[in-house]
């Protein structure tokens, strides 16, 4: 997937180096059924035209984007507990998309939509500047080997792009169970123009965020859960 010819374009975003690897994965019967039946209704097609959130959600409520929601457990819970906020989840793993579509149906969620595409391309081409109230990034791949650091999601210029899309007062909330990535992310976010740490160092645990499967794995392995929250100033 790495193509090093012309690795950086004029917008400063590494277009050929992805922050993810497509996993083949296997649908369960329920995930496949939900994907086939609900994809057209709740998945927003990728295009290079800016999204009209009011048209998509039918209201002017604030919009939160979650990048890489995995199987969508936390996404669905947060959306169900905050009906006056709209949520847009971005994920490339089809079984995870199918699972979250099933949750949308089961919980009758009107405030949740999905885009099945590379998040950086979505942000650059589909999301208007100063239109997003928050970014949620929960347990992204830490890309532990140094030669793979360039794939990490929470780093400049990717965080510069997220800052550009946030409204004033909006926030970026990053959680990881890999301490070196948390420290790396802290350095990158501190250096990101327009963002300021809401806390003095790492953020306290946000009680409204549900525990995820990846978080439990980290706890079981005695790893520290680090949370960072930066806001647009």
C-alpha positions as CSV (number, residue, x, y, z in Angstrom):
1,X,0.0,0.0,0.0
2,X,2.9,2.3,0.4
3,X,3.8,4.2,-2.8
4,X,6.7,6.5,-2.2
5,X,6.7,8.3,-5.5
6,X,5.5,11.8,-5.0
7,X,4.8,11.2,-1.2
8,X,3.7,14.7,-0.5
9,X,1.3,16.8,-2.5
10,X,0.8,20.6,-2.4
11,X,-1.8,20.3,0.3
12,X,0.7,18.8,2.7
13,X,-1.2,15.6,3.2
14,X,0.5,12.3,2.5
15,X,-2.0,10.9,0.0
16,X,-0.3,7.6,-0.8
17,X,0.5,6.6,2.8
18,X,-2.6,5.4,4.5
19,X,-3.2,5.4,8.3
20,X,-4.9,2.0,8.0
21,X,-4.5,-1.4,6.4
22,X,-7.6,-3.0,4.8
23,X,-8.4,-6.2,6.6
24,X,-10.3,-8.9,4.7
25,X,-12.5,-9.7,7.7
26,X,-15.6,-11.9,7.7
27,X,-19.2,-10.8,8.0
28,X,-21.4,-12.5,10.5
29,X,-24.8,-13.3,9.0
30,X,-26.3,-10.4,10.9
31,X,-23.6,-8.0,9.9
32,X,-24.0,-8.9,6.2
33,X,-27.7,-8.6,6.4
34,X,-27.5,-5.2,8.0
35,X,-24.9,-4.0,5.5
36,X,-27.0,-5.1,2.5
37,X,-30.3,-3.7,3.8
38,X,-29.2,-0.5,5.5
39,X,-26.1,0.7,3.6
40,X,-28.0,2.8,1.1
41,X,-30.0,4.5,3.8
42,X,-27.4,5.3,6.4
43,X,-24.1,5.4,4.5
44,X,-23.1,8.6,2.9
45,X,-21.3,8.1,-0.5
46,X,-17.8,9.4,-0.8
47,X,-17.4,12.3,-3.3
48,X,-15.3,15.4,-3.7
49,X,-18.3,17.7,-3.0
50,X,-18.7,19.3,0.4
51,X,-21.4,17.7,2.6
52,X,-24.5,19.5,3.6
53,X,-25.0,18.3,7.2
54,X,-28.4,19.9,7.5
55,X,-29.6,18.0,4.5
56,X,-28.1,14.7,5.7
57,X,-29.4,14.9,9.2
58,X,-32.5,17.1,8.7
59,X,-31.5,19.6,11.4
60,X,-28.8,22.1,12.4
61,X,-27.5,20.2,15.4
62,X,-23.7,20.1,16.0
63,X,-21.8,17.3,14.2
64,X,-19.2,15.0,15.7
65,X,-16.9,12.9,13.5
66,X,-15.4,9.7,14.8
67,X,-12.5,8.4,12.8
68,X,-12.1,4.6,12.8
69,X,-15.0,3.4,14.9
70,X,-14.1,-0.3,14.7
71,X,-17.2,-2.3,15.5
72,X,-19.0,0.8,16.5
73,X,-20.0,-0.2,20.1
74,X,-19.0,3.1,21.7
75,X,-20.3,5.1,18.7
76,X,-23.8,3.7,19.0
77,X,-23.9,4.2,22.7
78,X,-22.7,7.8,22.6
79,X,-25.2,8.6,19.7
80,X,-28.1,7.1,21.6
81,X,-27.3,9.1,24.8
82,X,-26.9,12.4,22.9
83,X,-29.9,12.6,20.5
84,X,-29.4,16.4,20.0
85,X,-25.9,15.9,18.5
86,X,-25.3,14.4,15.0
87,X,-22.5,11.8,14.6
88,X,-20.6,10.8,11.4
89,X,-18.5,7.7,11.7
90,X,-15.7,7.0,9.2
91,X,-14.5,3.4,8.8
92,X,-13.1,1.2,6.0
93,X,-13.7,-2.2,7.7
94,X,-16.9,-3.6,6.2
95,X,-17.9,-6.0,9.1
96,X,-17.6,-3.0,11.4
97,X,-19.8,-0.9,9.2
98,X,-22.3,-3.8,9.1
99,X,-22.2,-4.1,12.8
100,X,-22.9,-0.4,13.4
101,X,-25.7,-0.4,10.8
102,X,-27.3,-3.1,12.9
103,X,-26.9,-1.0,16.0
104,X,-28.5,2.0,14.2
105,X,-31.5,-0.2,13.4
106,X,-31.7,-1.8,16.8
107,X,-31.5,1.5,18.7
108,X,-33.5,3.5,16.1
109,X,-30.7,6.1,15.8
110,X,-31.7,9.1,13.7
111,X,-28.5,11.0,14.4
112,X,-25.8,8.7,13.1
113,X,-24.4,8.2,9.5
114,X,-21.4,6.4,8.1
115,X,-18.9,7.1,5.4
116,X,-17.0,4.0,4.2
117,X,-13.8,5.6,2.9
118,X,-10.3,6.9,3.8
119,X,-10.8,9.5,6.5
120,X,-8.1,11.9,5.3
121,X,-9.7,12.1,1.8
122,X,-13.1,12.5,3.4
123,X,-11.9,15.4,5.5
124,X,-10.1,17.1,2.7
125,X,-12.7,16.8,0.0
126,X,-16.1,16.4,1.8
127,X,-16.0,18.3,5.0
128,X,-16.2,22.1,5.0
129,X,-13.8,24.2,7.1
130,X,-15.1,25.2,10.6
131,X,-18.1,22.8,10.4
132,X,-17.2,20.0,12.9
133,X,-17.9,20.3,16.6
134,X,-15.6,17.5,17.6
135,X,-13.3,14.6,16.5
136,X,-13.3,11.3,18.4
137,X,-10.3,9.1,17.8
138,X,-10.5,6.0,20.1
139,X,-7.7,3.5,20.1
140,X,-6.3,3.9,16.5
141,X,-3.6,1.7,15.3
142,X,-0.4,2.8,17.1
143,X,1.9,1.7,14.4
144,X,4.6,0.7,16.9
145,X,7.6,0.3,14.6
146,X,9.5,3.4,13.9
147,X,9.4,2.9,10.1
148,X,5.6,2.9,10.3
149,X,5.3,6.2,12.4
150,X,4.4,8.0,9.2
151,X,1.1,6.0,9.2
152,X,0.0,7.3,12.6
153,X,-3.3,9.2,12.4
154,X,-2.6,11.7,15.2
155,X,0.3,13.7,13.8
156,X,0.9,16.7,11.6
157,X,-0.2,17.5,8.9
158,X,-3.2,15.3,9.6
159,X,-4.0,17.1,12.8
160,X,-3.6,20.5,11.0
161,X,-6.4,19.3,8.7
162,X,-8.6,18.3,11.6
163,X,-8.0,21.7,13.3
164,X,-9.0,23.4,10.1
165,X,-12.4,21.6,10.1
166,X,-13.2,22.3,13.7
167,X,-15.5,25.1,14.8
168,X,-14.1,27.5,17.4
169,X,-14.4,25.8,20.8
170,X,-14.6,22.4,19.1
171,X,-12.4,19.6,20.4
172,X,-10.2,16.7,19.3
173,X,-10.4,13.8,21.7
174,X,-7.8,11.1,21.3
175,X,-7.5,7.9,23.5
176,X,-4.8,5.2,23.2
177,X,-3.5,2.3,25.3
178,X,0.0,2.7,23.8
179,X,1.9,5.2,25.9
180,X,4.6,6.0,23.3
181,X,1.8,6.9,20.9
182,X,0.2,9.1,23.6
183,X,3.4,11.0,24.1
184,X,4.0,11.3,20.4
185,X,0.4,12.5,19.9
186,X,0.9,15.1,22.7
187,X,3.9,16.5,20.9
188,X,2.1,16.6,17.6
189,X,-1.1,18.2,19.0
190,X,0.9,20.9,20.9
191,X,2.5,21.8,17.6
192,X,-0.8,21.9,15.7
193,X,-1.8,25.5,14.9
194,X,-5.2,26.5,16.3
195,X,-5.3,23.8,19.0
196,X,-4.8,24.2,22.8
197,X,-4.7,21.5,25.4
198,X,-7.9,21.7,27.5
199,X,-5.9,20.2,30.5
200,X,-2.5,20.4,32.0
201,X,-1.1,17.3,30.4
202,X,-3.1,14.3,29.7
203,X,-6.9,14.6,30.2
204,X,-8.8,12.8,33.0
205,X,-11.0,9.9,32.0
206,X,-14.2,11.3,30.4
207,X,-17.0,9.4,32.1
208,X,-19.4,9.7,29.1
209,X,-17.1,7.6,26.9
210,X,-18.0,3.9,26.9
211,X,-15.3,1.3,27.3
212,X,-14.4,-0.4,24.1
213,X,-13.2,-3.9,23.4
214,X,-9.8,-2.5,22.5
215,X,-9.7,-0.7,25.8
216,X,-10.4,-3.8,27.8
217,X,-7.6,-5.6,25.9
218,X,-5.2,-2.8,27.0
219,X,-6.4,-3.0,30.6
220,X,-6.0,-6.8,30.6
221,X,-2.4,-6.4,29.4
222,X,-1.8,-3.8,32.2
223,X,-1.3,-1.0,29.7
224,X,-2.0,2.6,30.7
225,X,-5.0,4.3,29.0
226,X,-4.0,7.8,28.0
227,X,-6.6,10.4,27.0
228,X,-5.8,13.8,25.3
229,X,-8.3,16.5,24.6
230,X,-7.4,19.6,22.6
231,X,-9.8,22.4,21.7
232,X,-9.9,24.9,18.8
233,X,-9.0,28.4,19.9
